[in-house]
Amino acid sequence: MVARAPIALTPYLFVVRLILFLVFVPAGIQSLSMIDFTGQEAAGIRRLAEPPQTTPSFVDDTVTPSSLNVRQDDEDYRARALYRGALQLENAGWSSPVLLAWIGTLIQLVGGALLLPGLFCRVWGFGLCVVLVATFVLNSWPLLANASWSMLQMESTQFNQIASQLALFGLALGMVICSGGNFGLDRLIFGGNSRAPVEFEPENEEE
């Protein structure tokens, strides 16, 4: 018997790549956009975006009228949207939150874009899986805990958020397991024997 399962999955894997492209590229672009933060969130993001200088200063710290003209913590602050995720990472106790936020954004933007032509699908699929797991732990895990692990007790927006994250994780995991199929640059560049039929020989029966 001859099985051509890898070739049969190629249209499905292309649709998966298209979905991940349409979801994560706009998400990465949105994370790079500049938005206004207010209140305590603005104060925390200002602290992350403008860390205090640790180098010694030999300037006299005498209070002058000009030194009184400082920004207050309740002022609005304009920064990239990814700093909201960095603030969540910091509140969760993760180290280097700004660096992790940038890495996650680049994985979404670059990885999502390269999944469409099918280049390094397993690498970018794994990266998106990591990003989705981190997002789930930060945003959806507390919702599940508050709802006593019953998704039926949640609001529709919360339920849709968790369901979409789980669905996207499944699609990204499919890239890790199956790669991008035959319609992609991985196939053209690295080749492979996915078109070769897989033969299953019957077991020899003893006479």
Secondary structure, DSSP 8 states (H G I E B T S, - for coil): -EE-HHHHTHHHHHHHHHHHHHHHHHHHHHHHSEEEE-HHHHHHHHHHHS----S---S-----GGGG----TTS-EEEETHHHHHHHHHHTT-SSHHHHHHHHHHIIIIIHHHHTTTSSHHHHHHHHHHHHHHHIIIIIHHHHHHTTT-GGGS-HHHHHHHHHHHHHHHHHHHHHHHTT-SSSHHHHHH--STTS-EE--------
